[in-house]
Amino acid sequence: QIQLVESGGGLVQAGGSLRLSCAASGGTFSSYSISWFRQAPGKERESVAAVSRSGGGTFYADSVKGRFTISRDNAKNTVSLQMNSLKPEDTAVYYCAARFWGTLTTIPHPADFGSWGQGTQVTVSS
């Protein structure tokens, strides 16, 4: 089972940028599609971005298109989420999650992902 550790969260003003990183260990990283989910207080966990096993395919939620960029480096077992033009509504705990042999044919759903990181808080002040 792959293990995931997120880093890079913090407090930023609206309009600012943050870069989240997810480091994987304990499995064949390229066998997993990866998604970044977020969960704000009182809201359901939602996928904001995902990347295919090869890195050639990506998914973005409408709310972050044009502002967030997901990328992966299979040689370094890492996935990054570059977040620009942050808004207060982006405030949430962000989780990195892995799905074994996953594809991007459907919108990523938390139930399909078997490995999760501990989460990192992102707070955007207005």
C-alpha positions in Angstrom: 0.0 0.0 0.0 1.4 3.3 -1.0 1.9 6.0 1.7 1.5 9.7 1.0 2.7 12.8 2.8 1.6 16.3 1.9 3.4 19.5 2.5 3.3 23.2 1.5 0.0 24.4 3.1 -0.2 27.7 4.9 -1.8 31.1 5.2 -1.9 33.4 2.2 -3.8 36.5 1.1 -6.3 36.5 -1.6 -4.6 36.6 -5.0 -1.5 34.9 -3.7 0.0 31.5 -4.6 0.9 28.3 -2.8 2.5 25.1 -4.0 1.5 21.8 -2.4 3.6 18.7 -2.7 2.8 15.1 -2.1 5.6 12.5 -1.6 4.9 8.9 -2.1 6.6 5.8 -0.8 6.0 2.1 -0.4 4.6 1.3 -3.8 5.0 1.5 -7.6 4.1 5.2 -7.9 3.4 5.0 -11.6 0.7 2.4 -11.0 -1.5 5.0 -9.3 -3.5 7.9 -10.5 -3.3 10.8 -8.0 -5.9 13.3 -7.0 -5.9 16.4 -4.8 -9.1 16.6 -2.8 -10.1 19.4 -0.4 -12.6 19.6 2.4 -13.9 22.8 4.0 -15.8 22.8 7.3 -19.3 21.5 6.8 -18.7 20.6 3.2 -18.1 17.3 1.4 -14.7 16.3 0.2 -14.2 17.2 -3.4 -11.6 16.6 -6.0 -10.0 19.7 -7.3 -7.4 18.2 -9.6 -6.1 14.8 -10.7 -3.3 13.4 -12.9 -3.1 10.1 -14.7 -0.6 7.4 -14.0 1.7 8.6 -16.8 1.1 12.3 -16.1 -0.2 12.8 -19.6 -3.8 13.4 -18.6 -5.3 15.8 -16.1 -8.6 16.7 -14.5 -9.6 20.0 -12.9 -12.8 21.0 -11.1 -14.5 24.0 -12.8 -13.9 26.1 -9.7 -10.1 25.9 -10.1 -9.6 25.7 -13.9 -7.1 28.2 -15.0 -5.7 28.8 -11.5 -4.4 25.4 -10.3 -1.9 23.2 -12.1 -1.2 19.6 -11.2 1.9 17.7 -12.2 3.8 14.6 -11.3 7.3 13.3 -11.4 7.3 9.5 -11.5 11.1 9.4 -11.1 10.9 11.3 -7.8 7.6 9.8 -6.7 6.0 13.2 -6.2 2.9 15.2 -7.2 2.6 18.9 -7.0 -0.4 21.3 -7.0 0.5 24.9 -8.0 -2.3 27.2 -6.8 -2.4 30.7 -8.1 -4.9 33.5 -7.8 -6.2 32.0 -4.6 -9.6 33.0 -3.2 -11.0 32.8 0.3 -13.3 30.0 -0.9 -10.2 27.9 -1.6 -9.7 27.6 2.2 -9.8 24.0 3.2 -7.8 21.0 4.2 -6.1 19.6 1.1 -5.5 15.9 0.7 -3.4 13.9 -1.7 -4.9 10.5 -2.6 -3.9 7.6 -4.8 -6.0 5.1 -6.8 -4.4 1.9 -7.9 -4.5 1.6 -11.7 -7.0 4.5 -11.8 -8.0 6.3 -14.9 -9.5 9.8 -15.4 -12.6 8.6 -17.3 -14.9 9.8 -14.5 -14.8 12.7 -11.9 -12.6 11.4 -9.1 -14.6 10.3 -6.1 -13.2 9.8 -2.6 -14.6 6.3 -2.4 -12.4 5.2 -5.3 -9.1 6.2 -3.6 -7.5 3.7 -1.2 -4.5 5.7 0.0 -4.6 9.1 1.6 -2.2 11.6 3.1 -2.8 13.3 6.4 -3.9 16.6 4.8 -2.5 20.1 4.8 -4.4 23.2 5.8 -4.7 26.0 3.2 -6.1 29.3 4.5 -6.8 32.2 2.2 -7.6 35.5 3.8 -9.6 38.3 2.2 
